[in-house]
Amino acid sequence: MTVQDLREALRDQAEAPSPANPHRHDQVRARIRGTRLRRRAAAGMVTGMAAVAAIAVGVSLFPGTTGPVPRETTTAAAGPVSKLPESFTAQDGTEYRRLATAELRDTGEKAVSVTVPLSGRPLDMAAPCDGEFVTAMPDVTVNGKRATAPSFGCADGMYLRSLTVPPGATEVTVKFDATEYGCLRTKKDGPCLPDKFPPGGWDLAVYEWTPPAEPVEPAQVKAFPDRLGGMELATSASGVWPQDSSFTMTAEGTGGQIGVEQLCTGDLATRMWFTFRVGDKELPQTSGCGVWEEGPFPMAMSEVTVPKGERVTVTGRLGGWGEFTNRPVRWSVGVYAR
């Protein structure tokens, strides 16, 4: 679905009568969250009305942080006043320390760079944004090379994103660039024209984190629903990344349809990627993994048509963006059939 298609769908929904289902909004938000985190290609961006949908989701900036994040005053040489903490502890006990801050505002420069020394510890970045319609992150490069981790939209907060550090480097320059926002197709068959970022801006920070001394045991993954999207759960597989990185299952699509869902636990769950093959069909790679603790299921099912009544083999591989030292992720893949 293109951005324009999504905008038209949202416009149609806005003009339609209110749904009778009182839980519909929660279900839509859960689906948007799952789709946004798990189907965005690396460095993809959300624009226009898709950005409005992302605002309704709301994400937590730092696992383990409670209450409002205090503001701190820095000197002009150290960067702008930042909403982001100087240090914090994640839920799994990982210690984070801020190395640099910066900011981008629509009234000022469209790109900014920070240079940070390297200690051998992994690097992450945070980029919460403000502005009613701003939900996409700037383009991010490290020493001129695009960051490999997938980007996420932002609202009041933003998931941390891993930064790739060149081997042997003693320092890196991280550039945040908001000069390009993708493109917008104003007519159904018209050209996709350059689009501008909506008014607003970003508070930016680069962090290093110290891996836990011992591997942190992820929580158990909740069981998949028996029925989902008009399909029934046929089988499932589970494991713990990085030691378990592939799976093979079989299922029968009595009605000619197979669907695949994935769930994860662990602080770095959203940094996982999956590839699936159903029979002789390769599904597009998904980025991120659904985390389901309560509320509506974060559905983002990948579906494929298969021969009716025949058993097909479902295989998959998984991996992670960035460092995972002593921070494993527990995963589960469910296969649904119709």
URGI-V863814 format. One line per field, one symbol per residue. burial: b if it has 9 or more other C-alpha atoms within 8 Angstrom, else e. A space follows every 10 residues. Layout:
burial=???
//
This chain:
burial=eebbebbeeb eeeeeeeeee eeeeebbebb bbbbbbbbbb bbbebbbbbb bbbbbebbbe beeeeeeeee beebeeeebb ebbbbeebbb ebebbbbbbb bbbbbbeeeb bbbbbbebee bbbbbbbbbb bebbbbbebb bbeeeebbbb bbbbbbbbbb bbbbbeeeee ebbbbbbbeb bbebbeeeee eeebbebebb bbbbbbbbbb bbeebbebee beeeeebbee bbbbbbbebb beeebeeebb bbbbebbbbb bbbbbbbbbb bbbbbbbbee eebebbbbbb bbeeeebbbb eeebebebbb ebbbbbbbbb bbeeebbbbb bbbbbbbb
//
